[in-house]
Every structure is written in C-alpha cells, then in structure tokens.
Amino acid sequence: MKEQMIFAGLKARPVRTTVTVLAVALEVILILIIIGLTTGITDETARRTAGVGAELMVQAPDADVLLATAENSMALSLADKLRELPGVKAVAPVMLKMNIQGGIEVVYGIDSHFTEVTGGFHWFQGGLFKSPNEIVVDDLWAKSHSAQPGDTIKLLNTKLTVAGIVDHGQGARVFMSIDDLSTVLGQMPRAGVFYVKVNDPDQVQAVKGEIEQLLKGYTVRDMKMMRDLMTSSNIPGLDYFINAVVAISLIIGILVIFLSMYTTITERTREIGILRAMGASKGFIVGLIFQETTVVCVLGVIFGTGASFFIQRTLQAAFPTLMIEITQDWIIRAAVFAILSGVIGSFYPSLKAAS
C-alpha cells in the first residue's frame, strides 16, 4: 500500500520527479568526475614517477613532492658526487619544465644516464633524439596530438621535431635533451631532480642515509613511498579543493530536494489531509515523504554513476592523456552524500506535511 502511494506520487508529477532525479545525478557526477580527475592525475603521475626505475630521488632542500613545481636549482656536477658512493649504480639528472599549453604536463630534460637508470625506453617508433630541437614522446601523448616521428610540434613556444615514440609510464610524456631544454628556457643546464639507481635494492635505506650525509639538507625520497606521498592530504590545497567540491555538491542536492519536496507538499495538501483524516499518523506522513525522497535519490545515484562512467570514457577517448579514476570508495561516498542531501532537504517539508 505504502509503496504504491510512493510511486503513484512520483508518477503524478513526472517533470518534477525527472528534474529532481537529474539534479541528484548532477551532484553525483560533480563528485565522481572532479574527484576522479584529481585522483587520476595524482595517481598516474605517481605511477609514472615510480616507473622510471630508480630506487631513490634526490631533490633540492624543502622540495615539494610534486615535480611539476620543482625548480631547476641543483648543479649537474652533484651527479658525479652521487656516483662515487659505493652503493650507487647509476644517477640520472633531470631538468624539469611544466608545460601548460594544450594541457598540463612536465617535460623532462635528460642525458644519456637516464637510460642507465630506467633500463632503456620501450620503443614503438623512431629512436632517441640525435639532433638539436628533437623530442621523444610517449604513445598517449602521440595519440592525443596525432603525432608521428618526423612531425614538427610547437612546444614551449619552440618548433620541435618528434624523433621517436615510447611506451608510457617512464616519468614524463615528453623528453628532450638537457641542453636543448636549457636553451629553450634560456637558462644554464641544471637539475630539478636526480634519479638514483642502487646496486642492491635491499640496501636502499643505507644508500639513502649515505646521500643524506653527503648532501646535507637535500630531500631524498624512497620511490616506493612516493605513491603514498602523492595523495590529497600531502599535496597543498588539494584536500581543501576536494572538500569544497563535495560541499558544493551537497548544497546543490539539499536545495533541489528542499524546493522539490516543499512544492510537492504544497500541492498535495488535500491528499495529505485526507490521509490524516483516515487515521494516518504524523510519523506515517513523515516516513512517506522520506521514502519518496530516498527513491528519487537512489534513482539519481544510479543515473549519475552511469553518466559518470560514460563521461569518463568519452573524455579519455577524446583526450588520451587525461586520467579520470572513478573508484568504488568514491561511488559509495557520492551515494551517501546524495541520500544525506535528500534527508536534510526533505526534513522541513516532511514536518510541514505532517502538521
């Protein structure tokens, strides 16, 4: 009986029900897509950084975990000092430059020592740069820019030639020589980070201690810990951004549910009055309104989750380098937030209906 009344009430006002479901779905989409985008970027960046193959990473004093914000302030000669340590197998200095043209990406300026650390690139086409103003790009970047070896690409306000295409996951998406990158930037060749490969992976902590003793004050990170560090709680401002997105989405849901249920109850005064005259208690009326709201929210969660996956696949098909991770954890959170907004939004209207 009660279920029939709930669905009859929703069917009686199809436009308002549809709009409310879509509003709840929008709340879910905002949470899943925006959080998925921030999570996807940080996780994918962490995977690519760890994919270099080094066990340790040396940065300037007080350097941030995000390489995109690093300054090229370290002399390349520090690499020779690091190579003298007994536990060190190879050291690769890397010059960094964040490119924001057509997206956000970090360009690596590398030398021959980079392949000693990584074990070499996994080539799809072409080869390593041999002439000035040549770059190597990964397969996702090439797909996103429809680039092939021999093509001329404008990057960092400079015309560069694609020398080769490699598999993604080894640090950056775009590589060029340190000398070329320093020329493009108009500064002396310097490193933003040193990747260090050790002789014995079991001695990583010992080598880390040696480097910290040699370069006092410098930041030395264990690459296995990098992924744990690159979370919203460790990236300045990102935690606040996520909380703001969730708060805005929750407010949208509350306001839409409130307006919808308040208007609905105003229009159903006669119907509610008849139910009360027939003996329905205030609790029955409040429960009826809450259950209608829950049905709307559940439908909104289902539709919003499905739409989020559709948006994710559409965006990644159009922009291969754009990573959006929709996790089960955030799907559950989005559903909870949507239902919570429904409960809060329908609280006053349900009390008004009961009285």
N, C-alpha and C positions, 0 to 999 in steps of 0.2 A: 504493500500500500504506500509506504513512505517513499520507496524507490520510484514508484510510478508518478508520485507527486513531484519528485525532484526532476525527473526527465521531462515531465509534462511542462513544468515551469520553464525549463531551458528551451524546449521546442517552441513554446508560445512566443518567445522573443528571439528568433534566430539571428537577427542582425546584431543585437546587443551581445548575445552569447558568443557569436563569432568574433566580434571585436574584442571582447574580454579575453577569449582564448588566445587571440593573436597578440594581445598586449602581454599576457603572461609568457607566451612563446618568445616575444622580443626580450623580455627580462632574462630568460634562459640563454638566448642567443648572445646577448651582450656579455654575459658572464663567461660562457664557454669559448666564444671566439676571441675575445680580448685577452682573457686569462690564458687561453690556449696559445695565442700568438706570443705573449711574453714568455710563457714557459717553453714554447717551442724554440724560440730564438736563443734563450739562455742554455737550454739543454743541448741544442745542436752545436752551439759554439763551444760548450764544454767537451762534447764528443770529438769535435774536430781538433781542439787544442790537445786533448789526450791522444788523438790519433797520430800525432807527429811521431810518436815512438820513443820520446825521451822519458827518462825517469824523474828528472828534476828540471825546474825552470828558475832562472835567476833574473830578478828584476831590480830596478833601482830602489833605494830606500823609500819606504812608505808607499810603494806602488799599489794600485788598485788591482783587484782580481780580474777586472775586465781589461783585456789587452787593447781594446779599441780606444781606451782613454789614456794609454801609456804614452809617455814622452820618450823620444829617442835621445836619451841623455848619457848613455854609457859608451865609453870608448871601446872600439873594436879590439884593442890590444888586451882587454881583460880576458878575451877568449884564450889567448896564449897562456896566460897565468893559470886559467882553469885546466887547460890540457896537461899542465905539469903535475897536477895532483895524481897520485898513484891509482886511485880508484876510478878515474875518468877515462872513458873510451873515446868519446867524441864530443865536440862542442860546436854548436851552430849559432852564430849571431844572426838576429833577425831585426831588420828595420821595419817599423810599423807605420801605416798611414790609413786612417779611416776615410773611406770614400762614401759620400752621401749622394752622389749623382746617380739617379735611377734606382735608389735603394740604399741600404746601409750595409757596408762590408768593409773588411780590413784587408788591405793589400800588404803582402809580405815582400820585403826586400831581402833576398837570400844570396848566399855564395855557395861554393862547391861543398862546403862542410855540411850543408843541410841534408844532402843525400846520405852522408855518413851516419847521421842521427836517425833518419827515417827509414833507411834501408833502400831508398830509391822510390821514385814515383811509379804508380801503376798506369802505364800509358794506354790511351785509346787511339790517339792520332798524333802525328808530329813528334817533336822532341824538345829538349831543353833549349833555352834561348842561347844563341851564339853571336848575335849582332846587337848593336845598341837599339834601344826602344822596342824590344821584343818582350812578350809576356807569355806565361803559361797559365791556363785557366782550368778549372775542374769541369766535369761533364754537366753538372747542373747549371753552372754559370753560362757555359757554352749554349746549352739548350734554351736558357732564358733569353739570351741575346742573339740567338741564331748565328753563332759564331763558328767558323771553321778555320783550321790552320791556313795562314796566309792572309786572312782578313785583317783589315785595318779598323781598329777600335779607338774611339776617343775616350780616354780615361784620365782623370786628374788634369783635365784641360790640355792633354797631350795626345797626339796620334801615335798609337802603339800597334804593333803587328803581333797577331796571335801565332806563336811558334808551335804550341802543342796543347793537347787536351788530356788531362789526367783524371783518374777516379777521385771522387770527392771524399773528404774525411781526413785530410792530412794538413791541418792547420787552417790555411786561408783558402779562398776560392780563386784568388788572383795572385800570381807570383811574378816578380821581376828581379833583376839583379840589384844588389845594394847600391852599386854605383849609379845605375840608371834611376833608381828611386830617389837617391840623394840629389841627383841633377834636377829631376822633376820638382822636388821640393825646395831646391835652391839652398841646401844646407850640406854641411860636412857629413860623410858617412858615419853614422853612429847607430848603436843598437838600442832597441826598446826592450828586448828580451834575449836571453841566451838559453837555448835548449841544451841540456846536458844528458848524454847517454853514459851509463856507468858500465864497468866491466862485469860486475856481479850484481844482479838485481836484488840479491839478499843483503847487499851492503849499502842499500840506498841511504838509510839513515846515517850511516857512518860517513859516507861521502857528503851528505848534506851538512853534517857537522863540520867537515873539513872546509867546505866552501864558506860557511858562515864564519869560520875562524879566519879564513883568508880575506874575505870581503866583508869586514865588519860593518853592520848597519844595513847591508843589502838584503832584499827579500828573496828567500829561497823557498820554493814551494815543491812539495811532493806531488807529482802529476796524478797519482791515484786519489789524492784528496781534492783535486781541482773540481771534479764534478760535484762533490759535496759542498764546496765553497760557492759554486755558481748557482745559488738559489736566491729567491726573492728576499730572504732575510739578510743575506750577505751583500746584496747589490744595493747601493744607496738609492733611496727613493722608490724602488720598485715595490716594496711591501706597501707603502702608502698609496701608490698608484692602484694596486690590486684592491686594497680596502676601499678606495674611492669608487672604483668601478662597481664593486659589489653593493656599496651603499646607494649609489645612484640607481642601480637596477632594482634594488629593494624598494626604494622610494617610488619608482615608476609603478611597480607592481601594486604597492599599497594604495596609491592614489587611484589607479584604474579600477581595482577591485572595490574600493570605497565608493567611487562615483557610480559604478555599475550596480552594485547591490543597493545603494541608497535610492537610486532612481527606480530600481525594480520594486523595492518595498513600498515606495510611494504609490506606484501604480497598482500594487496588489493589496492595498488597504482593505478593500471589501473582502477579498479572498481570505486574508488573514483573520479578519473579524468573524467571518463565518466559521473558520476552524476553531476560534476561541469560543464561539457560541455553542459549538458542538462538543465542547469539553476539552479541547486541546490545551495542554498546559503551556506556560511560558517556556519551560525547558524544551518542550516538543518543537515550538516555533524556532527557538534559537538553534536547536540541533538541525532543523530542516534547512535553515539559511546556511549554517556552517557546512553541511553536507553538499549543498548546491555549489558553494564556493570551492569545496575540495574537488568536486568533479570537474569544474572549469579549470582549476589549477593543474590537475593531473593531465587533462587534455592538452593544456598549454605546454606542460613539461614534455609530453610525448612529441608534440609537433615541433617544439623548439629544439629538442635534441636531434630529431631527424633533420631539421633545417640546418642545424649547426654542422652536421657531418656533410650535408650537401654543399654548404658554403665552403667548408674546409677543402673538399675535393676540387671544387670549381676554382678556388683561388690558387691551389697548388698546381693545377693543370695550367693555369694562365701564368703563374709566377713560380717556377720550379724551385727557386732558392728560398721561397717563403715557407717557413716551417710553422705549422699550427698543430699543437698536440692537445687533443681532447681526451682527457683521462677519466677513468671510471670514478676516481675520487671527486673530481670537479663536477661530474654529472650528478652524483649524489648530493653534493653541496648545492648545486643550482636548483635541484628538485626541492631540497629542504627550504632554501630561500624563497622559492616560488610559493610553496604551500604556506610558509610563515607569513609572507606578504598577504596571502589570501585570508588567513586567520585574523591578522591585525586589521586589514582593510574592511572586513565584514563584521568586526566586533561591535562597533556602534550601530550600524544598520540592523544587526540582529537584535540588539537590545531594544531599538526603536520599534521593530516589528513585534516583539513580544509584549510591549506595553501598549 
